[in-house]
Amino acid sequence: MALSDSTHTVPYWRLSRFYFFYFAVLGALLPYWSLYLKSIGFDVTAIGWLMAIMTSTRIVAPNIWGWLADRTRQRLPIVRIGAFLGFLFFLGVFFTQDFFWMSLIIFGYSFFWNAVLAQFEVVTLGHLGEQRNTYSHIRLWGSIGFIVAVTGLGLLFDHWPISYLPYFIAALLFLVWASTLTVTERSVSIQHEEAGAGLLDIIRQPAILAFFVVYLLVQVAHGPYYVFFTLYLEELHYNRMLIGQLWALGVVAEVVVFLYMHRIMHRFSLRQIILVSLILTALRWLMIGYGAEFVGVLLFAQLLHAFSFGTLHAAGIEVVHRYFRGGHEGQGQALYSASSFGAGAAIGFSLSGYLWSGVGPQFTYLLATAVTLVACAVAFIWIRFDLLES
């Protein structure tokens, strides 16, 4: 399958392959890494910190690599180096179970790993050109990779010990690096864009500042879900196969949304998509916090992942691509990644570790609901992209 943009053919499968393996890594990490850390003796506070370290490097790393990529225009070599060094550093987990050394290894792995995705997004959008509304058709393969990993490992770990997890992650990291070797970067002239607004001029616009604040808060609220959802369900006596299927269900809903995202964006404004998604995200955390013992409630809550991640992320990518022009594409994607999946996730992960043991799961999810509603209020008041276009 290939998409066509005038005389340029989009390398659909080569781009999709990267997303498949990249998010398969997350499908192994997010649901099961906390179980692995618990199995080797870490308590919930230590688990929260180790998960926070993994995401905190997104605050700095994407901006460093984004600045370097925009200046050198060597985006794919940076992606390849980051993917390979991320794989290399991760191998260190096989040699230690000490908290200090595990922290250093995770920091080194994630510093390079987190340089990869934001710059590959720019490569993908460069290939798509004027067809960027079909981005979700490529990105959905990342969701499929996540589903394959989370369901396959869930079934496996009902019979095998969780100690095998690092081996699967290492193999997937190697395949991510290998997949970058098959991709080429589209040469696009940017001379006509160089006279555009400066990076600081773009960032300090109220709607853009509000956009970054909203997406940071969204990821803060995701903290309890990403770190403790699996442990929470285990405490409620769900088996690992069912837990994996529940994770997968959320991503299946995300895939469906990605298939129709170009139509959704054509019909609704970015502001409308963001506001509705935030309201449904708040509902999701409330349902998980106070209804997780009921399978039906969990099923519906997981379907809302289509909005808490799917539509929010697709809208976020479009905002960055639309307003960070003039040679700032890489830094724009890096700032988006750093503020949301970096700073927001790090705050959410570390706070979750303390809250989970201090006030319990239900109140932790209630606070996640409140944080999401604050994000909704910020979006309602300040996110007005029409003012940027006037």
C-alpha positions in Angstrom: 0.0 0.0 0.0 1.3 3.5 -0.8 -0.3 6.9 -0.6 0.4 9.4 -3.4 1.1 13.1 -3.0 1.4 14.6 -6.5 4.6 13.0 -7.9 5.7 11.7 -4.4 4.8 8.2 -3.3 4.5 7.9 0.5 6.4 4.8 1.8 3.3 3.7 3.8 4.6 0.3 5.0 8.1 1.5 5.9 6.8 4.3 8.0 4.1 2.1 9.5 6.6 -0.5 10.5 8.4 1.9 12.7 5.3 2.9 14.5 4.3 -0.8 14.9 7.5 -1.7 16.7 7.9 1.6 18.6 4.5 1.3 20.2 4.8 -2.5 20.7 7.6 -1.5 23.1 5.2 0.7 25.0 2.7 -2.2 24.9 5.3 -4.3 26.8 6.4 -1.5 29.1 3.3 0.3 30.3 1.1 -2.6 31.4 3.9 -5.0 32.6 7.0 -3.0 33.6 5.5 -2.1 37.0 4.8 -5.9 37.6 8.4 -6.7 36.7 9.8 -4.0 39.0 7.5 -5.3 41.8 8.7 -8.9 41.1 12.4 -7.9 41.7 11.6 -6.2 45.0 10.7 -2.5 44.4 7.8 -1.0 46.4 5.1 1.3 44.9 7.0 4.5 45.7 10.2 3.2 44.0 8.2 2.0 41.0 6.6 5.4 40.7 10.1 7.0 40.7 11.5 4.6 38.2 8.6 5.2 35.9 9.0 8.9 36.4 12.7 8.8 35.5 11.8 7.0 32.2 9.5 9.8 31.2 11.3 12.8 32.8 14.0 12.6 30.1 11.3 13.7 27.6 11.5 17.1 29.2 15.0 17.7 27.9 15.9 15.1 25.4 13.4 15.9 22.6 14.2 19.6 22.8 18.0 18.9 22.4 17.5 16.5 19.5 14.8 18.7 18.0 17.0 21.7 18.0 19.9 19.7 16.5 17.7 18.1 13.8 16.2 21.5 12.8 19.7 23.0 12.6 21.5 20.2 10.8 18.6 18.8 8.8 20.0 15.3 9.6 16.7 14.1 11.1 16.8 10.4 10.2 20.5 9.9 11.3 19.4 11.3 14.7 16.5 8.9 14.8 18.7 6.0 14.0 21.4 6.9 16.6 18.7 7.5 19.3 17.0 4.1 18.5 20.3 2.2 18.6 21.7 3.8 21.8 18.3 3.4 23.5 18.5 -0.4 22.7 22.1 -0.5 23.9 21.5 1.2 27.2 18.4 -1.0 27.9 20.6 -4.1 27.9 22.0 -2.8 31.2 18.8 -4.0 33.0 20.1 -7.6 32.7 23.0 -6.8 34.9 21.5 -5.1 38.0 18.5 -4.9 40.3 19.9 -2.1 42.5 17.7 1.0 42.6 20.6 3.4 41.9 22.0 1.6 39.0 18.6 0.8 37.6 17.8 4.5 37.8 20.9 5.3 35.8 20.3 2.7 33.2 16.7 3.8 32.7 17.8 7.4 32.5 20.4 6.6 29.8 18.0 4.3 27.8 15.1 6.8 27.9 17.3 9.9 27.1 18.1 8.4 23.7 14.8 6.6 23.2 12.8 9.7 23.8 14.7 11.5 21.0 13.2 9.2 18.4 9.5 9.6 18.1 9.1 13.4 17.8 11.7 13.6 15.0 10.1 10.6 13.2 6.8 12.4 13.3 8.4 15.2 11.3 9.8 12.7 8.8 6.3 11.1 8.4 4.5 14.5 8.0 7.2 15.5 5.5 6.4 12.4 3.4 2.6 13.0 3.7 2.9 16.7 2.6 -0.6 18.0 1.8 -2.1 14.7 2.8 -1.2 15.1 6.4 -4.8 14.5 7.4 -4.1 10.8 6.6 -1.4 10.7 9.3 -3.7 8.7 11.5 -3.8 5.9 8.8 0.0 5.4 9.4 -0.1 6.1 13.1 -2.8 3.4 13.7 -0.1 0.8 13.1 1.5 1.9 16.3 -1.8 1.2 18.0 -1.9 -2.3 16.4 1.7 -2.9 17.6 0.6 -2.0 21.1 -2.4 -4.3 20.9 -0.3 -7.3 19.7 2.3 -6.8 22.4 -0.1 -6.2 25.3 -2.4 -9.1 24.4 0.3 -11.5 23.5 2.4 -10.8 26.6 -0.8 -10.9 28.8 -1.5 -14.4 27.6 2.1 -15.4 27.9 2.6 -14.1 31.5 -0.3 -16.2 32.7 2.0 -19.2 32.1 5.5 -17.7 32.1 7.2 -15.7 34.8 7.3 -11.9 34.4 11.2 -12.1 34.5 11.1 -12.8 30.8 9.8 -9.3 30.1 13.1 -7.5 29.5 14.1 -10.0 26.8 10.9 -9.2 24.8 11.5 -5.4 25.3 15.1 -5.7 24.2 14.1 -7.6 21.0 11.5 -5.0 20.2 13.9 -2.2 20.7 16.3 -3.8 18.2 13.5 -4.1 15.7 12.7 -0.4 16.1 16.3 0.5 15.2 16.2 -1.9 12.3 13.0 -0.4 10.9 14.6 3.1 10.8 17.2 1.8 8.4 14.6 1.2 5.7 13.2 4.7 5.8 14.5 7.6 3.7 13.7 11.3 4.4 11.8 13.3 1.8 13.7 16.3 0.6 11.5 19.4 0.9 12.6 23.0 0.3 12.0 25.2 3.3 13.5 28.4 1.9 10.1 30.1 1.6 9.4 29.4 5.3 12.6 30.7 6.8 11.2 34.2 7.2 8.4 33.0 9.4 7.8 33.8 13.0 10.5 33.0 15.5 10.1 30.0 17.9 9.5 32.3 20.9 7.0 34.4 19.0 5.0 31.2 18.3 5.2 29.8 21.8 4.2 33.0 23.7 0.8 33.3 21.9 -1.9 32.6 24.6 -3.6 29.8 22.7 -0.3 28.0 22.2 0.8 28.4 25.8 -2.6 27.1 26.9 -2.3 24.2 24.5 1.0 23.1 26.2 -0.5 23.6 29.7 -3.6 21.5 28.8 -1.5 18.6 27.3 0.8 18.7 30.3 -2.2 18.4 32.7 -3.7 15.6 30.6 -0.5 13.5 31.1 -0.4 14.3 34.8 -3.8 12.8 35.1 -2.7 9.7 33.1 -0.1 8.9 35.8 -2.2 6.5 37.9 -3.4 4.6 34.8 0.0 4.1 33.2 1.8 3.2 36.4 -0.8 1.3 38.5 -3.7 0.2 36.3 -2.3 -3.4 36.0 -1.5 -3.6 39.7 -4.9 -2.2 40.6 -6.7 -4.8 38.5 -4.5 -7.6 40.0 -5.5 -6.5 43.5 -9.1 -6.8 42.3 -8.3 -10.4 41.2 -8.4 -10.0 37.4 -6.0 -12.4 35.7 -3.2 -11.1 33.5 -4.8 -12.3 30.2 -7.9 -10.3 30.9 -5.9 -7.3 32.0 -4.0 -7.4 28.8 -7.2 -7.6 26.9 -8.6 -4.6 28.7 -5.4 -2.6 27.8 -5.8 -3.8 24.2 -9.5 -2.8 24.1 -8.6 0.8 24.8 -6.1 0.8 21.9 -8.6 -0.9 19.6 -10.9 2.0 20.2 -8.0 4.3 19.5 -7.4 2.5 16.1 -11.0 3.0 15.1 -10.8 6.7 15.9 -7.5 7.0 13.9 -9.3 5.4 10.9 -11.9 8.2 10.9 -9.8 11.1 12.3 -9.5 12.8 9.0 -13.3 13.0 8.8 -13.6 14.2 12.4 -11.1 17.0 11.7 -13.0 18.0 8.6 -16.3 18.2 10.5 -15.2 19.7 13.8 -12.6 22.4 14.9 -9.5 21.5 16.8 -10.9 23.3 19.8 -14.1 21.3 19.8 -12.2 18.0 19.5 -10.0 19.0 22.4 -12.9 20.1 24.7 -15.1 17.0 24.1 -12.1 14.7 24.5 -11.2 16.3 27.9 -14.7 15.9 29.3 -14.8 12.2 28.3 -11.3 11.7 29.7 -12.4 13.0 33.1 -15.4 10.6 33.0 -13.0 7.7 32.2 -10.8 8.3 35.3 -13.9 8.6 37.5 -15.2 5.3 36.2 -11.9 3.4 36.7 -11.5 4.8 40.2 -15.0 4.0 41.4 -16.2 1.2 39.2 -13.2 -1.0 38.4 -14.8 -4.0 40.2 -17.4 -4.1 37.5 -16.2 -5.5 34.2 -18.9 -3.6 32.2 -17.8 -0.3 33.7 -14.2 -1.1 32.8 -15.1 -2.0 29.3 -16.8 1.3 28.7 -14.0 3.2 30.4 -11.4 1.5 28.2 -13.4 2.5 25.1 -13.0 6.1 26.2 -9.2 5.7 25.5 -10.3 6.6 21.9 -10.7 10.2 23.3 -8.3 10.4 26.2 -5.4 9.5 23.9 -6.6 9.0 20.3 -8.4 12.2 19.4 -6.4 14.3 21.8 -3.1 13.1 20.3 -4.2 13.5 16.7 -5.4 17.0 17.4 -2.1 17.8 19.2 0.0 16.7 16.3 -2.1 18.8 14.0 -1.8 21.9 16.2 2.0 21.6 16.2 2.2 20.9 12.5 -0.1 23.8 11.7 1.5 26.5 13.8 5.2 25.5 14.1 6.5 26.4 10.7 9.4 28.2 9.2 12.0 25.6 10.2 10.6 25.0 13.7 8.9 21.7 12.9 11.3 19.5 14.9 11.4 21.8 17.9 7.6 22.1 17.9 7.1 18.3 18.0 9.8 18.2 20.7 8.1 20.8 22.8 4.8 18.9 22.5 6.5 15.7 23.5 8.5 17.4 26.4 5.6 19.2 27.9 3.1 16.4 27.8 4.7 13.0 27.6 7.8 14.4 29.4 7.0 16.8 32.2 3.3 15.9 32.5 4.0 12.2 32.6 6.9 12.5 35.0 4.9 14.6 37.4 1.9 12.2 37.1 4.1 9.0 37.6 6.0 10.3 40.6 2.9 11.7 42.3 1.0 8.5 41.7 3.6 6.5 43.6 3.0 8.7 46.7 -0.8 9.0 46.4 -1.4 5.4 45.7 0.2 4.3 49.0 -1.0 7.4 50.9 -4.7 8.0 50.0 -5.5 4.9 48.0 -6.5 4.1 44.4 -10.0 5.7 44.4 -8.9 9.1 45.7 -5.9 9.0 43.3 -8.2 8.6 40.3 -10.5 11.3 41.7 -7.6 13.7 41.7 -6.8 12.6 38.1 -10.4 13.5 37.3 -10.0 16.9 38.9 -6.8 17.6 37.1 -8.5 16.8 33.7 -11.4 19.1 34.5 -8.8 21.9 35.2 -7.3 21.2 31.8 -10.8 21.5 30.3 -11.3 24.9 31.9 -8.0 26.1 30.6 -8.8 24.9 27.1 -12.3 26.5 27.2 -11.0 29.9 28.3 -7.7 30.3 26.4 -7.5 27.8 23.4 -8.8 29.9 20.6 -6.9 28.9 17.4 -9.1 31.1 15.3 -7.3 34.2 16.8 -4.0 32.8 15.5 -5.3 32.6 12.0 -6.9 36.0 11.9 
